Amino acid sequence: MTATDRADSPPARPGSLKDIGALVVLVAIALVAGRIGSFATTPNIPTWYAGLEKPWFNPPNLVFPIVWTILFVLMGIAAWLAW
């Protein structure tokens, strides 16, 4: 495919069902990857992480799952945009 072929083809419709499906799949893949990673780290939270000396600005434990979920959703969106 050359640049002129691309210019002659009609533009893709943003928001088509295929695009939305790809977005959902890529976000799901990112979330599953994060879930798999959590299986490796969760057992170490009460032992290793709890024993660390944390700085005064350490956020409460409730913040971590919320922020990590947002980050993995954003990674899925970034993969969709790069696709």
Secondary structure, DSSP 4 states (H G I P E B T S, - for coil): --HHHHHHSPPP-TT-HHHHHHHHHHHHHHHHHHHHHHHHHGGGIIIIITTS---TTPPPTTHHHHHHHHHHHHHHHHHHHH-
